[in-house]
Amino acid sequence: MKKVLICCMAIAVVLLGGCGSPPEPVDTTLHTAVQEGMISVTINPKSISESNIDITNKSGAPLNITVESGTYLLSASEAKQNMLITNPRKFTLAAGKTETFLLDTACMNIKRAIPGPNDSYSVGKLGSNNLLTKAVDYFGENNTESFALIQAVVWIITDNANSEQMKSLRTSTGQYVIGFPDFSSAVSIVNRLKAGE
């Protein structure tokens, strides 16, 4: 009788998915996961074009995290640039784990200072109708456009920057990062975005 009972219990456990079945992955976005306390993040800017983000999964389930278009890094200091994430992508993070991911970024404030490794940032989200959100959608998840073109588009939208102001961004050897061809192409892209194309 005991053997029959044990056998029935074993079958029931199998049919119910098992008492120790791992939780199903949860789909969320980076901004929502931060707001709801599902994750904690530490953001470490590497340069104007890249930032590392350390994500700790504080939930009890694996997370599929989408970085939506319009997600940006908000500086705690008004003297430092906010950074638009320019590569919408997805992360998968196991429960209780911490991993570091690389984000492509562009500066959102032409007159502010470039961030450094000791600057504090949080995660923000722009609306779907914001031109910056549309710009990230325009370039797409696997875009192959140059950083110079993307940065020119962002500065035209955020600061109405002209070609002379673009010259404020230079390499360590003093060369201009954004040339006039990049600026001209960026103007055309922004005009198309404004027209809803």
PAVO-618444 format. One record per residue (C-alpha): residue in three letters; x, z, y. Coordinates in nm, 2 decimals. Each point is the difference from the previous one (the first is absolute). Layout:
<torkes>
@resn:ALA, px:X, pz:Z, py:Y
...
</torkes>
This chain:
<torkes>
@resn:MET, px:0.00, pz:0.00, py:0.00
@resn:LYS, px:0.28, pz:0.09, py:0.24
@resn:LYS, px:0.17, pz:-0.33, py:-0.07
@resn:VAL, px:-0.32, pz:-0.19, py:0.08
@resn:LEU, px:-0.04, pz:0.20, py:0.33
@resn:ILE, px:0.36, pz:-0.07, py:0.10
@resn:CYS, px:-0.04, pz:-0.37, py:-0.08
@resn:CYS, px:-0.32, pz:-0.02, py:0.21
@resn:MET, px:0.17, pz:0.18, py:0.29
@resn:ALA, px:0.29, pz:-0.24, py:-0.01
@resn:ILE, px:-0.23, pz:-0.30, py:0.00
@resn:ALA, px:-0.19, pz:0.15, py:0.30
@resn:VAL, px:0.32, pz:0.04, py:0.19
@resn:VAL, px:0.10, pz:-0.36, py:-0.06
@resn:LEU, px:-0.34, pz:-0.13, py:0.10
@resn:LEU, px:0.00, pz:0.21, py:0.32
@resn:GLY, px:0.34, pz:-0.12, py:0.10
@resn:GLY, px:0.19, pz:0.31, py:-0.10
@resn:CYS, px:0.02, pz:0.34, py:0.17
@resn:GLY, px:0.34, pz:-0.08, py:0.14
@resn:SER, px:-0.07, pz:-0.35, py:0.12
@resn:PRO, px:0.19, pz:-0.08, py:0.32
@resn:PRO, px:-0.21, pz:-0.05, py:0.32
@resn:GLU, px:-0.08, pz:-0.36, py:0.10
@resn:PRO, px:0.21, pz:-0.14, py:0.29
@resn:VAL, px:-0.17, pz:0.03, py:0.34
@resn:ASP, px:0.00, pz:-0.29, py:0.24
@resn:THR, px:0.05, pz:0.10, py:0.37
@resn:THR, px:0.18, pz:-0.11, py:0.31
@resn:LEU, px:0.31, pz:0.15, py:0.16
@resn:HIS, px:-0.19, pz:0.12, py:0.31
@resn:THR, px:-0.29, pz:0.14, py:-0.20
@resn:ALA, px:0.22, pz:0.18, py:-0.25
@resn:VAL, px:0.19, pz:0.17, py:0.28
@resn:GLN, px:-0.32, pz:0.10, py:0.19
@resn:GLU, px:-0.16, pz:0.14, py:-0.32
@resn:GLY, px:0.31, pz:0.20, py:-0.10
@resn:MET, px:0.05, pz:-0.20, py:-0.32
@resn:ILE, px:0.36, pz:-0.07, py:0.10
@resn:SER, px:0.27, pz:0.13, py:0.23
@resn:VAL, px:0.24, pz:-0.24, py:0.17
@resn:THR, px:0.33, pz:0.02, py:0.17
@resn:ILE, px:0.09, pz:-0.31, py:0.20
@resn:ASN, px:0.37, pz:-0.09, py:0.07
@resn:PRO, px:0.05, pz:-0.30, py:0.23
@resn:LYS, px:0.31, pz:-0.20, py:-0.09
@resn:SER, px:-0.02, pz:-0.25, py:0.28
@resn:ILE, px:-0.25, pz:-0.18, py:0.21
@resn:SER, px:-0.08, pz:-0.22, py:-0.30
@resn:GLU, px:-0.01, pz:0.25, py:-0.29
@resn:SER, px:-0.11, pz:0.35, py:-0.09
@resn:ASN, px:0.02, pz:0.21, py:-0.31
@resn:ILE, px:-0.31, pz:0.20, py:-0.09
@resn:ASP, px:0.02, pz:0.29, py:-0.25
@resn:ILE, px:-0.34, pz:0.04, py:-0.16
@resn:THR, px:-0.09, pz:0.31, py:-0.21
@resn:ASN, px:-0.32, pz:-0.02, py:-0.21
@resn:LYS, px:-0.18, pz:0.33, py:0.04
@resn:SER, px:-0.31, pz:-0.10, py:-0.18
@resn:GLY, px:-0.06, pz:0.05, py:-0.37
@resn:ALA, px:-0.01, pz:-0.37, py:-0.08
@resn:PRO, px:0.21, pz:-0.31, py:0.02
@resn:LEU, px:-0.05, pz:-0.18, py:0.33
@resn:ASN, px:-0.02, pz:-0.37, py:0.07
@resn:ILE, px:0.08, pz:0.00, py:0.38
@resn:THR, px:-0.06, pz:-0.31, py:0.21
@resn:VAL, px:0.18, pz:-0.03, py:0.33
@resn:GLU, px:-0.27, pz:-0.19, py:0.20
@resn:SER, px:0.05, pz:-0.24, py:0.28
@resn:GLY, px:-0.01, pz:0.19, py:0.33
@resn:THR, px:0.18, pz:0.31, py:-0.15
@resn:TYR, px:0.27, pz:0.13, py:0.24
@resn:LEU, px:0.25, pz:0.28, py:0.04
@resn:LEU, px:-0.09, pz:0.22, py:0.30
@resn:SER, px:0.29, pz:0.17, py:0.18
@resn:ALA, px:-0.02, pz:0.37, py:0.09
@resn:SER, px:0.19, pz:-0.08, py:0.31
@resn:GLU, px:-0.13, pz:-0.22, py:0.28
@resn:ALA, px:0.36, pz:-0.11, py:0.07
@resn:LYS, px:0.03, pz:-0.17, py:-0.34
@resn:GLN, px:-0.16, pz:-0.32, py:-0.13
@resn:ASN, px:-0.30, pz:0.00, py:-0.23
@resn:MET, px:0.06, pz:-0.23, py:-0.30
@resn:LEU, px:-0.24, pz:-0.25, py:-0.14
@resn:ILE, px:0.02, pz:-0.05, py:-0.38
@resn:THR, px:0.03, pz:-0.37, py:-0.05
@resn:ASN, px:-0.01, pz:-0.03, py:-0.38
@resn:PRO, px:-0.33, pz:0.12, py:-0.14
@resn:ARG, px:0.07, pz:0.10, py:-0.36
@resn:LYS, px:-0.09, pz:0.23, py:-0.28
@resn:PHE, px:0.17, pz:0.31, py:-0.15
@resn:THR, px:-0.07, pz:0.17, py:-0.33
@resn:LEU, px:0.09, pz:0.37, py:-0.02
@resn:ALA, px:-0.04, pz:0.24, py:-0.29
@resn:ALA, px:-0.16, pz:0.34, py:0.06
@resn:GLY, px:0.24, pz:0.25, py:0.14
@resn:LYS, px:0.28, pz:-0.25, py:0.05
@resn:THR, px:0.19, pz:-0.09, py:0.31
@resn:GLU, px:0.14, pz:-0.34, py:0.06
@resn:THR, px:0.17, pz:-0.19, py:0.29
@resn:PHE, px:-0.14, pz:-0.34, py:0.11
@resn:LEU, px:0.14, pz:-0.25, py:0.25
@resn:LEU, px:-0.23, pz:-0.12, py:0.28
@resn:ASP, px:0.06, pz:-0.31, py:0.22
@resn:THR, px:-0.08, pz:0.09, py:0.36
@resn:ALA, px:-0.01, pz:-0.14, py:0.35
@resn:CYS, px:0.02, pz:0.19, py:0.33
@resn:MET, px:-0.34, pz:0.04, py:0.19
@resn:ASN, px:0.15, pz:0.12, py:0.33
@resn:ILE, px:0.26, pz:-0.23, py:0.16
@resn:LYS, px:0.10, pz:0.26, py:0.27
@resn:ARG, px:0.05, pz:0.30, py:-0.23
@resn:ALA, px:0.31, pz:0.10, py:-0.19
@resn:ILE, px:0.08, pz:-0.11, py:-0.36
@resn:PRO, px:-0.07, pz:0.28, py:-0.25
@resn:GLY, px:0.27, pz:0.19, py:-0.18
@resn:PRO, px:0.01, pz:0.19, py:-0.33
@resn:ASN, px:-0.08, pz:0.33, py:0.16
@resn:ASP, px:-0.32, pz:-0.12, py:0.17
@resn:SER, px:-0.34, pz:0.12, py:-0.12
@resn:TYR, px:-0.28, pz:-0.25, py:-0.09
@resn:SER, px:-0.35, pz:0.02, py:-0.15
@resn:VAL, px:-0.23, pz:-0.28, py:-0.14
@resn:GLY, px:-0.26, pz:-0.17, py:0.22
@resn:LYS, px:-0.25, pz:-0.27, py:-0.05
@resn:LEU, px:-0.12, pz:-0.28, py:0.24
@resn:GLY, px:-0.35, pz:-0.15, py:-0.03
@resn:SER, px:-0.06, pz:-0.32, py:-0.19
@resn:ASN, px:-0.07, pz:-0.19, py:0.33
@resn:ASN, px:0.32, pz:0.10, py:0.17
@resn:LEU, px:0.23, pz:-0.29, py:0.06
@resn:LEU, px:0.29, pz:0.18, py:-0.16
@resn:THR, px:-0.20, pz:0.04, py:-0.32
@resn:LYS, px:-0.09, pz:-0.37, py:0.01
@resn:ALA, px:0.37, pz:-0.09, py:0.05
@resn:VAL, px:0.10, pz:0.19, py:-0.31
@resn:ASP, px:-0.28, pz:-0.18, py:-0.19
@resn:TYR, px:0.12, pz:-0.33, py:0.14
@resn:PHE, px:0.36, pz:0.05, py:-0.13
@resn:GLY, px:-0.13, pz:0.13, py:-0.34
@resn:GLU, px:0.13, pz:0.23, py:-0.26
@resn:ASN, px:0.29, pz:-0.22, py:-0.11
@resn:ASN, px:0.08, pz:-0.17, py:0.33
@resn:THR, px:0.33, pz:-0.18, py:0.04
@resn:GLU, px:0.01, pz:-0.01, py:0.38
@resn:SER, px:0.30, pz:0.14, py:0.18
@resn:PHE, px:0.00, pz:0.35, py:0.15
@resn:ALA, px:0.06, pz:-0.16, py:0.34
@resn:LEU, px:-0.32, pz:-0.20, py:-0.01
@resn:ILE, px:-0.21, pz:0.30, py:-0.12
@resn:GLN, px:0.15, pz:0.23, py:0.26
@resn:ALA, px:-0.07, pz:-0.25, py:0.28
@resn:VAL, px:-0.36, pz:-0.03, py:-0.11
@resn:VAL, px:-0.04, pz:0.38, py:0.00
@resn:TRP, px:0.16, pz:0.04, py:0.35
@resn:ILE, px:-0.22, pz:-0.27, py:0.15
@resn:ILE, px:-0.31, pz:0.18, py:-0.13
@resn:THR, px:0.11, pz:0.35, py:0.09
@resn:ASP, px:0.19, pz:-0.05, py:0.32
@resn:ASN, px:-0.09, pz:-0.36, py:0.11
@resn:ALA, px:0.38, pz:-0.05, py:-0.01
@resn:ASN, px:0.16, pz:-0.32, py:0.13
@resn:SER, px:0.31, pz:-0.18, py:-0.12
@resn:GLU, px:0.23, pz:0.19, py:0.24
@resn:GLN, px:-0.13, pz:0.34, py:-0.13
@resn:MET, px:0.07, pz:-0.11, py:-0.36
@resn:LYS, px:0.37, pz:-0.01, py:0.09
@resn:SER, px:0.00, pz:0.38, py:0.00
@resn:LEU, px:0.04, pz:-0.01, py:-0.37
@resn:ARG, px:0.36, pz:-0.08, py:-0.10
@resn:THR, px:0.23, pz:0.02, py:-0.30
@resn:SER, px:0.29, pz:0.24, py:-0.01
@resn:THR, px:0.22, pz:-0.29, py:0.12
@resn:GLY, px:-0.22, pz:-0.07, py:0.30
@resn:GLN, px:-0.19, pz:-0.31, py:-0.13
@resn:TYR, px:-0.36, pz:-0.04, py:0.07
@resn:VAL, px:-0.23, pz:0.07, py:-0.30
@resn:ILE, px:-0.29, pz:-0.20, py:0.13
@resn:GLY, px:0.07, pz:-0.35, py:0.13
@resn:PHE, px:-0.22, pz:-0.22, py:0.20
@resn:PRO, px:-0.12, pz:-0.20, py:-0.31
@resn:ASP, px:-0.12, pz:0.33, py:-0.15
@resn:PHE, px:-0.17, pz:0.10, py:0.32
@resn:SER, px:-0.17, pz:-0.34, py:0.04
@resn:SER, px:-0.13, pz:0.01, py:-0.36
@resn:ALA, px:-0.12, pz:0.36, py:0.05
@resn:VAL, px:-0.20, pz:-0.10, py:0.30
@resn:SER, px:-0.17, pz:-0.27, py:-0.20
@resn:ILE, px:-0.08, pz:0.24, py:-0.28
@resn:VAL, px:-0.15, pz:0.26, py:0.24
@resn:ASN, px:-0.21, pz:-0.26, py:0.17
@resn:ARG, px:-0.14, pz:-0.11, py:-0.34
@resn:LEU, px:-0.07, pz:0.36, py:-0.09
@resn:LYS, px:-0.19, pz:0.06, py:0.33
@resn:ALA, px:-0.20, pz:-0.32, py:-0.07
@resn:GLY, px:-0.09, pz:0.13, py:-0.34
@resn:GLU, px:0.18, pz:-0.27, py:-0.19
</torkes>
